[in-house]
Structures are given as C-alpha cells and as structure tokens.
Amino acid sequence: MTDNDWFTITNTKDIFTPALVVYPKRIEENIKTMIQIAGGAQNLRPHIKTHKMAEIIQLQIKHGIEKFKCATIAEAELLGQCGAKDILLAMQPVAANMARFFSLIATFPESNFSTLTDNLTHAKEIAKLASEKNQKISLWMDINNGMDRSGILPNKSAQELYTYLHEEPTIVACGLHVYDGHIRAKDPEARKNECDRDFVSVLSLKSAVEEAGLPVPTIIAGGSPTFPFHAIRKGVETSPGTTLLWDSGYGNSYQDLEFLPAAVLLTRVISKPNLGKVCFDLGHKWVAPEMNLPRVDFLNVDKAEQTSQSEEHLVVKCPRASQPRIGDLVYAIPKHICPTVAKYDAVLTAVDGIITGSWKVAARNSKITI
C-alpha cells in the first residue's frame, strides 16, 4: 500500500454497504503521536467517546496509557471491563445515573472511578449517597471557562464549592476539569492565544484555592483542538478523543495537528437518476448528519458536490468522466467521526489492504449491563 491508496481494500466482494472500516496500524500511529505531544503517557487522559471500542482501549493500555475519560455509564463500564486503572465519567451523574455510578465502583473494585460536579446541591446529594454506602467518592470540580455548556464559573462560588469538596469527609477532591470545546480557530496561533486567554481564569481560581490552603492536585483540560497547548502546561492532564480516529472536519480545520485518518466509510453507487448525478447508499442513518453538507470527503471520486441526503441516500453531482459505475465501491472520510461511529454495531478492521475482522462498538448504547 502507498500513502496515496492507504485506504484501498482488496477483498471487497462480500462487504455489504454502508460500512465503517478502521485501520489499526493508523490508530496505533495516532496513539504514539498523542503520547509524543503530551510528553509521556502519564500526561494523557484520552476520551473514548469517539470510538467506544474495547480494542482501541487495549491498544492505548498497551502503550502505557492508564487514565481515561468517558461520557456515559456504558463507556465507563467498558473501561472497567478492559481493566483501565483510572476512569473519569466526565458527565455529571444525576438522578438514576448516580446509583449506576456507585454500581460501577462496586463492580470494578480494581479501577478508580471519579466523576464531575459543578454545584453544591449535586455535590451534597452524591456525598449523601457515599455516606449511606460508607464509601469515599472521587470528584472533580467542572469549570465553565467559556463554552457555556456545563460547569461552574471560576468565581467565588467555585471557591466555595471546592472548599466543600475538600472538607466533606466522604469526598476526595481530585482537582479541576475544564473542557474548552468552544475554541475552534483554524489558525494555530490564534487558537493558542484564545486557549491561553480563557485559561487565565482557571489558573486564577487554582491560585485562590491554593492560597486558602486547599490543594489542587491536577487539572484536566481541553479536547483535541487545544490538546497541544494544554500539553505544555505543568500539572495538567490532556484529554483528546477525536485524535484516535480523526476525521475530515478536524483534518481540514486543524492542519497543524499531524494525526492520520484511521476510519473510512464504504459506500456503493446504487443509482444514477440523471446524467449529472450519482446516488450512494449513505443516508443520514449511517453518517453524522448534524452538520451542513458536505457530510464526507470522498477519497476516490473527483469533483463531487454533495447536493442532498435523506435517510438512506446521498445524492452527489459530479462530471460524467469522474462518475463511478452502479455497484462501484467508494471510500469516504466522515466530517464528524464521533456520532458516525455510534451508528454502527461493529466496524470492520483493515490491515495492509485486507479486511481482517471486526470490532464491536461495545459502548454504542447507553447501557451494557449496569
């Protein structure tokens, strides 16, 4: 295989489409790049929401990564099944999910589970449950430094909340968690400047808390776009996720990040409704549809303009000279890989141009057993 046709698969006869293929060698290269940027596996806490697969978790463990981040109880359970040592549920558990979180702790005693809180009422509720179970619970204080999705603003209320976490006997105050997904500038210098600017309030909060005599052991910060900037900070763990499989959305926007596309959609031409258009079996049931067209970047079709998509169909306008034939297999990188993976029960694996097997998207649903 050459660099230009790395995605090409030779044994395609029995593949039904649409399908999602991952390339383990490329995934492993991305893991090595993550570790190199972070300055060591000990500085990483990768998010598994992108892939939700045991085999990719195991590849990371093989390379010395011990700490992980996830968004659902199912993903946390999968990490427990894989023997991950340190697991952060980075979604504040409320209502029935609080009990499920405590079930995780009981089911996987060899793993250290932690989660987030961003308000005093929630912290007291989880402390009450911990007291009833005669347990200590590890909590990170979730900070809103500009995304306005979750977290507490880094002000006096945050200091009061962290003081409670430190003083409450059923809680282990782990530190601060900050996700800055609002920072998306394509220019790396502009993105770094914005990242550094919005992190000032986090560092100010840390200093205020420490001046009050309360330790802040660690800060978990960032996603994939800001990963390299947080990686050079002392006392900060980084939590990239998309970096493992990559996609054309991030690849086109963040060309300073040298990660390899490692997941490809396979689709076939099913119709040619008129001379200038081709229809693929790639509806929005099979690829993330929340963004505007185009939804994919084709790898082996030139000058393709995606004009419409419905549940099972993707219609593309392209010159007759570059049109594939009905039944032809076409390769495409999704614009947004994370919700695309969640549309598949399993992915195919390809090594050196050959389909070698499949990996289950084990945490695709909201529940495994717990």
C-alpha positions in Angstrom: 0.0 0.0 0.0 1.2 3.5 -0.8 0.5 6.7 1.1 -2.0 7.7 -1.6 -4.1 4.5 -1.6 -3.7 3.5 2.1 -7.5 3.1 2.4 -7.9 0.7 -0.5 -9.2 -2.7 0.4 -8.7 -5.7 -2.0 -11.1 -8.3 -0.6 -14.4 -6.3 -1.0 -16.6 -8.9 -2.7 -18.5 -9.9 0.4 -18.7 -6.4 2.1 -22.2 -5.0 2.3 -22.5 -1.3 2.5 -22.6 1.2 4.0 -19.9 0.0 6.3 -17.3 1.7 8.6 -13.7 0.4 8.4 -10.9 1.2 10.9 -7.2 0.8 10.3 -5.4 -0.5 13.4 -1.9 0.5 12.3 -3.0 4.1 11.8 -4.8 4.1 15.1 -1.6 3.0 16.8 0.4 5.7 15.0 -2.1 8.3 16.3 -1.6 6.9 19.8 2.1 7.3 19.5 1.7 10.9 18.3 -0.6 11.7 21.2 2.0 10.4 23.7 4.8 12.3 22.0 2.8 15.6 22.0 1.8 15.0 25.7 5.4 14.4 26.7 4.5 10.9 28.0 1.5 8.6 28.5 1.3 9.8 32.2 0.1 13.2 31.0 -2.8 11.8 28.9 -6.4 11.0 29.8 -7.9 10.2 26.4 -11.7 10.4 25.8 -13.3 7.2 24.5 -16.5 8.8 23.2 -15.2 8.8 19.7 -14.6 5.1 19.3 -16.4 3.3 22.2 -14.4 0.1 21.4 -12.5 -2.3 23.8 -9.8 -3.0 21.2 -8.8 0.7 20.9 -8.8 1.0 24.7 -6.5 -2.0 24.9 -4.2 -0.5 22.3 -3.8 2.6 24.4 -3.2 0.5 27.6 -0.5 -1.4 25.6 1.3 1.9 25.0 1.2 2.8 28.7 -1.9 4.9 29.0 -3.7 4.2 32.3 -6.1 7.2 32.7 -9.2 7.6 30.6 -12.2 9.9 30.2 -15.7 9.0 29.1 -19.2 10.5 28.8 -21.6 7.6 29.6 -22.1 4.9 32.2 -21.8 2.4 29.4 -18.4 3.8 28.3 -17.2 3.7 31.9 -18.3 0.1 32.2 -16.4 -0.8 29.1 -13.3 0.8 30.5 -13.8 -1.2 33.7 -14.1 -4.4 31.7 -10.9 -3.5 29.9 -9.1 -3.1 33.2 -8.4 0.6 33.0 -6.9 1.8 36.2 -8.3 5.4 36.3 -11.7 6.3 34.8 -13.3 9.7 34.8 -17.0 9.9 34.0 -17.0 13.4 32.5 -20.7 13.9 32.7 -22.2 15.0 36.0 -24.4 12.0 37.0 -27.9 12.9 38.1 -31.0 11.0 39.2 -30.8 7.3 38.4 -27.3 7.7 37.0 -25.9 8.4 40.5 -26.9 4.9 41.6 -25.4 3.5 38.4 -22.2 5.3 39.1 -21.9 3.7 42.5 -22.7 0.3 40.9 -19.6 0.8 38.7 -17.4 1.3 41.7 -18.8 -1.9 43.3 -18.5 -3.9 40.1 -14.9 -3.0 39.2 -13.0 -2.5 42.5 -9.6 -2.6 40.7 -10.4 0.6 38.9 -10.5 4.0 40.4 -13.7 5.8 39.3 -14.2 9.6 39.5 -16.8 12.0 38.2 -17.7 15.7 38.0 -19.7 18.1 40.0 -20.5 21.8 39.3 -22.9 22.8 42.0 -23.3 22.4 45.8 -26.7 20.7 45.7 -25.4 17.9 43.5 -22.2 17.6 45.5 -24.2 17.2 48.7 -26.5 14.6 47.0 -23.6 12.5 45.9 -21.9 12.9 49.3 -25.1 11.7 51.0 -25.1 8.5 48.8 -21.5 7.9 49.6 -22.2 8.2 53.3 -25.0 5.8 53.1 -22.7 3.3 51.4 -19.8 4.0 53.7 -17.7 5.0 50.8 -15.5 7.8 49.6 -16.2 9.3 46.2 -13.6 11.0 43.9 -14.9 14.3 42.4 -13.5 16.8 40.1 -15.0 20.3 40.0 -16.2 21.1 36.5 -15.3 24.6 35.3 -17.0 26.7 32.6 -14.3 28.9 31.1 -16.3 30.0 28.1 -18.2 27.1 26.5 -21.4 27.7 28.5 -22.5 24.1 28.3 -21.7 22.8 31.8 -19.5 23.7 34.7 -19.4 26.4 37.3 -18.0 29.8 36.5 -14.5 30.2 38.0 -15.6 32.8 40.7 -16.2 32.9 44.4 -19.0 30.3 44.2 -16.4 27.9 42.6 -14.1 28.6 45.6 -16.9 27.8 48.0 -17.8 24.6 46.1 -14.2 23.4 46.1 -13.9 24.2 49.8 -16.9 21.9 50.4 -15.4 19.1 48.3 -12.1 19.3 50.3 -13.8 19.4 53.7 -16.5 16.8 53.2 -15.2 13.5 54.6 -17.0 11.3 52.0 -15.4 13.2 49.1 -11.9 13.1 47.6 -11.3 16.5 45.9 -9.3 15.5 42.8 -8.9 18.9 41.2 -10.4 20.9 38.3 -11.9 19.8 35.0 -12.1 22.2 32.1 -13.4 21.5 28.6 -12.9 24.3 26.1 -14.7 23.0 23.0 -15.7 26.5 22.1 -12.1 27.2 20.9 -12.0 26.3 17.2 -9.8 28.8 15.4 -8.2 27.2 12.4 -5.0 29.3 12.7 -2.9 27.6 15.4 -1.5 30.8 16.8 -5.0 32.3 17.1 -6.3 29.1 18.7 -3.4 29.1 21.2 -4.0 32.7 22.1 -7.6 32.1 22.7 -6.9 28.9 24.7 -4.3 30.7 26.9 -6.7 33.7 27.4 -9.6 31.6 28.5 -7.4 29.5 30.8 -6.3 32.6 32.8 -9.5 32.4 34.9 -8.8 28.8 35.6 -5.3 29.4 36.8 -6.6 32.4 38.9 -9.1 30.1 40.6 -6.4 27.5 41.2 -4.2 30.1 42.8 -7.0 31.4 45.0 -7.9 28.0 46.2 -4.3 27.1 47.0 -3.8 30.4 48.8 -6.7 29.3 51.0 -4.7 26.2 51.9 -6.6 23.7 49.7 -4.6 21.5 47.3 -5.5 21.2 43.7 -3.6 18.1 42.7 -4.4 18.1 38.9 -6.3 20.0 36.2 -7.8 18.0 33.3 -8.1 20.3 30.3 -9.1 20.5 26.7 -10.2 18.4 23.8 -8.4 17.6 20.5 -8.1 21.2 19.1 -6.5 22.6 22.2 -4.6 19.4 23.1 -1.1 20.7 22.1 -1.4 23.9 24.1 -2.5 22.3 27.3 0.1 19.6 26.9 2.9 22.1 27.6 1.3 23.2 31.0 2.7 21.7 34.2 0.2 19.9 36.4 -2.3 19.5 33.5 -3.7 16.2 32.0 -4.9 16.5 28.5 -8.0 14.6 27.2 -8.1 14.4 23.4 -10.5 11.9 21.8 -11.0 12.5 18.1 -7.2 12.2 17.6 -7.6 8.4 17.7 -9.6 8.0 14.5 -9.5 11.6 13.2 -11.9 12.9 10.6 -12.0 15.3 7.7 -13.7 18.0 9.7 -10.8 18.3 12.1 -8.3 17.3 9.4 -9.3 20.3 7.2 -9.6 22.7 10.1 -6.5 21.9 12.1 -3.8 21.1 9.7 -1.2 21.8 12.4 -2.3 18.5 14.1 -0.5 15.6 12.4 -3.0 12.8 13.0 -3.9 10.2 10.5 -7.4 9.5 9.3 -8.0 6.0 10.6 -11.7 5.4 9.9 -13.3 5.3 6.4 -16.8 4.8 5.2 -17.5 2.3 2.4 -20.5 3.1 0.2 -21.7 2.0 -3.2 -23.4 3.7 -6.1 -27.0 2.5 -6.2 -28.4 4.7 -8.9 -27.8 7.4 -11.5 -31.0 9.4 -11.5 -29.8 11.7 -14.3 -26.7 12.4 -16.4 -25.1 14.6 -13.8 -25.9 12.9 -10.5 -25.0 9.8 -8.6 -26.8 8.3 -5.6 -25.0 6.4 -2.9 -26.4 4.1 -0.1 -25.1 6.5 2.5 -28.1 8.2 4.1 -28.0 10.1 7.4 -28.7 6.9 9.3 -25.1 5.9 8.5 -23.1 9.2 8.8 -23.3 12.1 11.2 -25.9 14.5 9.7 -25.9 17.4 12.2 -23.6 19.5 10.1 -24.3 21.1 6.7 -23.4 19.3 3.5 -20.9 18.0 2.6 -21.0 15.2 5.2 -18.0 13.3 3.9 -14.8 13.8 1.9 -14.6 11.3 -1.0 -11.2 9.6 -1.4 -11.7 8.1 -4.9 -14.3 10.3 -6.6 -13.2 13.6 -8.1 -15.1 16.9 -8.3 -18.1 15.5 -6.3 -20.6 18.0 -4.9 -23.0 16.6 -2.3 -26.4 18.1 -3.1 -28.9 16.2 -0.9 -29.2 13.5 1.7 -32.1 11.5 3.2 -32.4 8.5 5.5 -30.8 6.0 3.1 -29.5 8.1 0.2 -26.7 10.6 -0.6 -27.0 12.4 -3.9 -23.9 13.7 -5.5 -23.4 15.9 -8.6 -20.2 15.1 -10.5 -18.9 15.2 -14.1 -19.7 12.1 -16.2 -16.0 11.5 -16.7 -15.4 11.0 -12.9 -18.6 9.2 -12.1 -18.3 5.7 -10.6 -20.4 2.9 -12.1 -23.5 1.5 -10.4 -22.3 -1.0 -7.8 -18.8 0.5 -7.5 -17.3 0.8 -4.1 -16.4 4.3 -2.9 -14.3 5.4 0.1 -15.1 8.5 2.2 -13.9 10.1 5.4 -16.7 11.4 7.5 -16.7 15.1 8.5 -17.6 14.2 12.1 -16.4 10.7 13.2 -17.8 10.6 16.8 -21.5 10.3 16.1 -20.8 8.4 12.9 -19.2 5.5 14.9 -22.2 5.4 17.2 -24.4 4.5 14.1 -22.7 1.1 13.7 -22.9 -2.1 15.9 -19.4 -3.0 14.7 -16.7 -1.8 12.4 -14.5 -3.7 10.0 -10.7 -3.8 10.5 -8.3 -3.5 7.6 -4.6 -4.2 7.7 -2.4 -3.9 4.6 -5.4 -3.7 2.3 -7.1 -6.8 3.7 -10.3 -7.0 5.8 -9.1 -8.9 8.9 -12.1 -9.0 11.1 -14.4 -6.7 13.1 -14.6 -4.8 16.4 -17.8 -4.3 18.3 -18.8 -0.8 19.1 -19.4 -2.1 22.6 -20.5 1.2 24.3 -22.6 2.3 21.5 -25.8 2.2 23.5 -26.5 3.9 26.9 -26.2 0.6 28.8 -24.1 -2.5 28.7 -25.2 -4.3 32.0 -25.2 -1.6 34.7 
